[in-house]
Amino acid sequence: MFSQFVQSEGWANLNKAIGNTVVPFDGFYGFKKNMRFGFTHLFVPRIEITKERLKEIEDSAQQLKVDFIRLEPTNDEIFLHSSGYKQVGEHNPKTTLLIDLSKSEEELLADMHSKTRYNIRLAEKKGVKFVSGGLPHFDEFWGLIKATYNRKQIAAHTKDYYREILEANDTAYIAFAEYEGKKIVANLMIE
């Protein structure tokens, strides 16, 4: 069982569907991605980096003829700095949360922090509703996501990136929180 969603077979399949080259390693995946101006890079998200794994990644990058490597280690990678790697901003969240959706709603709530349960119940009491949608609601989704990125000054994936994920995965959908008939929060969900 993978510990990070971005190292799952499902994520590898999704990357393949949106045009990235999946690079299987011994127990983890890398993704060769095309960038603007003809550049490419090998992206290896959320794995524990060891000297052996780094050598395997570097050898593969050389064979793939990529312009650079981007790593998102889950461990303290002191030796990376001495090997010439530079710290850059994160591309993915530091952690992912895997939830067993076969549990009942009450079981899921019981597994949450008490403050989270309180906030969920308060939102329900105030009339916040969950609404799901798909491609016809994409522009509303993008408007909310873009506004959040701008307000919080976070680097964003492109509009096409999110659209491609939604189009390429049968279990992907858009989740909205709606208050007084207005969509106020959006998220792209993959089951």
Disulfide bonds with the S-S distance in Angstrom:
none
